[in-house]
Amino acid sequence: MPSTKTFNNAFRSFMADAEETTTTSRLCEIVWMLAKMSMATIIVASPCTLPIDEGEGDMGLIRYGFKDGRCVRFRYGGRGGNFNNFGSRYGCEQACLEYLPSPAFNFWRIFRNVRRY
């Protein structure tokens, strides 16, 4: 991933070109480049939206990943994979808090277990 300094230099260069060349096609190119960078940032910032990837290797490490609205256990091979890979269920739940179902979602399951008198 390019450093912030590299990005800033590239951005300044594009903006300087845009000021000199006010053609619509060049401005569209700049906007498209910025949109692609924004999408890449969102993907990196949201590991909970990535599929669980067990990676390669035979280490068989117990890890947790977010899938179908909850954190599930899986075996990680030790190499490769992606960012949807947490060392504990708690770490997974904290990272993916916004993707977990709301507590009201489980109300009926909890209520079902209450004794009626």
Secondary structure, DSSP 8 states (H G I E B T S, - for coil): ---HHHHHHHHHHHHHHHHH---HHHHHHHHHHHHHHHHHHHHHH-GGGS-----BSS--EEEEEEETTEEEEEEE-SB---S--BSSHHHHHHHTGGGS--GGGGHHHHHHTS---
